[in-house]
Amino acid sequence: MHSVCCLVVCAVFNLSHAASASVVFINPDRPGNPFWDQVNTVMQAAADDLDLELQILFAEENRYQAIRLLEGLITLGKQPDYLVFMFQQGAGVKLLRLAEQAQIRSIMINTDIPSALLSKTGAPRQHFKHWLGHLYPDDQLAGQLLMDSLAEQARQMLPQQASLGVVALSGSHDSSAAQKRNQGLQVSLNKQPDLALNQLVFSQWRADLAGQQAARLLARYPQSQIVWAASDHMALAAAQTLQLEGIEPGKDILLGGIDWTPAGLKAMRQGQLHASVGGHFAEGAWALVLIHDYHHGHDFADLGLEFLTPMAVMTPANQALLEPILRTGNWQQFNFRQLLRGQHTKRHYAFSLQAILDTAQ
């Protein structure tokens, strides 16, 4: 009789464990960053819908703080079942090692791993068995889409212009996202002979620095018609600074960025920005979908372990179709359970923002 009771109790415990899982997301920034705030919001809506216990910790732009946060959880015995984080040089490998030693299953999002470090990380489940998978956006395509869109609009605005000058505000030297976006910019430039890149500078993802640099670049290259920026945050700062210099967006120059931030989309409505590439803030939510499926016995390894997530370009021409949900932030109206592979026996994940929008209840 005792053994039967034990079996019943154990079965209930296992069912309870399978029904819920704890997840920690180490946000690389601090509260108030427009892009990462969107990541948090969509993740929390997904966690609520999927019955996952989500805790968001902030590294506050300090890669070593990310390490300390995970070390603190492990030391206190509060380690989660799963970890979601972004790879950063100087911290990514250490986080993988800490999670492996503590047997915390992890999923990486948002950025690729620099080729120089691949020998240390390997692929998911190769060197680190508890590293389940890796989601990262097609940043090269994002940079290309942004340049293509700005060039097309500039030709419409200035049909008599034989050539178009471009200045570019990139992220940081150590960011693989910035590097990939720069490569996409170059791909676009190479295929369009009427475009000329006057100069690319690194703004360290800082709005204040991007604004200052934009003013200096336009003073140095007054015949530039396009400002390409690796983030909406920097593009908007550039637009505002240039207006103070008497340079009017939409008339004298076109600006665009990446991320689909609320401030960036508002600036597009007001005519300050003219293109934004985004949708990748949904990666955190997709990571939770993978975690839920894995936790409930539906491993995704047969589909692959590394997934390139798509992005899309928004312009004034299609903004009205995409912006309403981004502006309101009402992600609770979507049914993230419809995205689960196990529940719907789908063989593939879409990994797109549109797939989430299609689940509106």
Disulfide bonds with the S-S distance in Angstrom:
none
